Each structure stands twice: as C-alpha cells, then as structure tokens.
Amino acid sequence: MHADELDMYAVLRPRAAVDLAMRARRPPRLVLDLDGATFCDSLTLGLPMSTLNRVREAGAGRRRPWGRA
C-alpha cells in the first residue's frame, strides 16, 4: 500500500483523530484534504459523512470552506 491509497487500514488513524477531537471540550476545525489520494475505499469515503453526523448529533454547526454557513 502507498501513502496515497486510503483503504480500511489507512482510515483507522484519521478515525482515531476524529474520535479524540470529538471528546475534546471544544473540538478543533476539521479539514479532510484528500487531494493527493489516488484510491479511496468505501470506509474512507464514509468518514466525512459519519463525522458530519456525529458533529450534528453533538449540536455543533458546520461551515463551508468558502465561508457561508
């Protein structure tokens, strides 16, 4: 596996980082930059959606990168 390939094993590290941030009192802004990825499996593609659902359940908002809510 190469660093530009995101599969079920590579997604464990960012998922753990999201878990840690969600437990923080004030989670930081989360930016998922997949620009260099040449392969993403379904687990990796599901990470942004599952994270968004968790943030919404926690009562936090979201901002689009261009600054409009």
C-alpha positions as CSV (number, residue, x, y, z in Angstrom):
1,M,0.0,0.0,0.0
2,H,1.2,3.5,-0.8
3,A,0.6,6.7,1.2
4,D,-1.7,8.0,-1.5
5,E,-4.0,4.9,-1.1
6,L,-6.7,5.2,1.5
7,D,-8.2,1.9,2.5
8,M,-9.7,0.2,5.6
9,Y,-6.4,0.1,7.3
10,A,-5.3,3.7,6.4
11,V,-8.6,5.1,7.7
12,L,-8.0,3.9,11.2
13,R,-5.6,6.8,12.0
14,P,-7.8,9.6,10.9
15,R,-10.9,8.0,12.5
16,A,-9.0,7.9,15.8
17,A,-8.1,11.6,15.4
18,V,-11.7,12.4,14.9
19,D,-12.7,10.4,18.0
20,L,-10.1,12.3,20.0
21,A,-11.3,15.6,18.7
22,M,-15.0,14.8,19.4
23,R,-14.2,14.0,23.0
24,A,-12.5,17.4,23.5
25,R,-14.4,20.2,25.2
26,R,-14.1,22.4,22.1
27,P,-13.2,20.3,19.1
28,P,-11.0,21.9,16.5
29,R,-12.0,22.7,13.0
30,L,-11.7,19.5,10.9
31,V,-10.4,19.7,7.3
32,L,-10.1,16.5,5.3
33,D,-7.8,17.1,2.4
34,L,-7.9,14.1,0.1
35,D,-6.2,15.9,-2.8
36,G,-3.3,13.5,-3.2
37,A,-5.3,10.4,-2.8
38,T,-5.3,8.0,-5.8
39,F,-7.6,5.4,-4.2
40,C,-10.3,5.6,-1.6
41,D,-12.4,2.6,-0.4
42,S,-15.9,2.9,0.9
43,L,-14.8,3.2,4.5
44,T,-12.6,6.1,3.7
45,L,-15.4,7.8,1.7
46,G,-17.8,7.3,4.6
47,L,-15.5,9.0,7.2
48,P,-16.6,12.6,6.3
49,M,-20.3,11.7,6.3
50,S,-20.1,9.8,9.6
51,T,-18.1,12.6,11.1
52,L,-20.6,15.2,10.0
53,N,-23.4,13.1,11.5
54,R,-21.6,12.9,14.8
55,V,-20.9,16.7,14.8
56,R,-24.6,17.4,14.1
57,E,-25.7,15.0,16.9
58,A,-23.4,16.8,19.3
59,G,-25.1,20.1,18.4
60,A,-22.3,21.7,16.6
61,G,-22.6,23.5,13.3
62,R,-20.6,23.3,10.1
63,R,-19.1,25.9,7.8
64,R,-18.5,25.5,4.1
65,P,-14.9,26.3,3.1
66,W,-16.0,29.4,1.2
67,G,-17.3,31.0,4.5
68,R,-21.0,30.8,4.2
69,A,-23.0,28.8,6.8
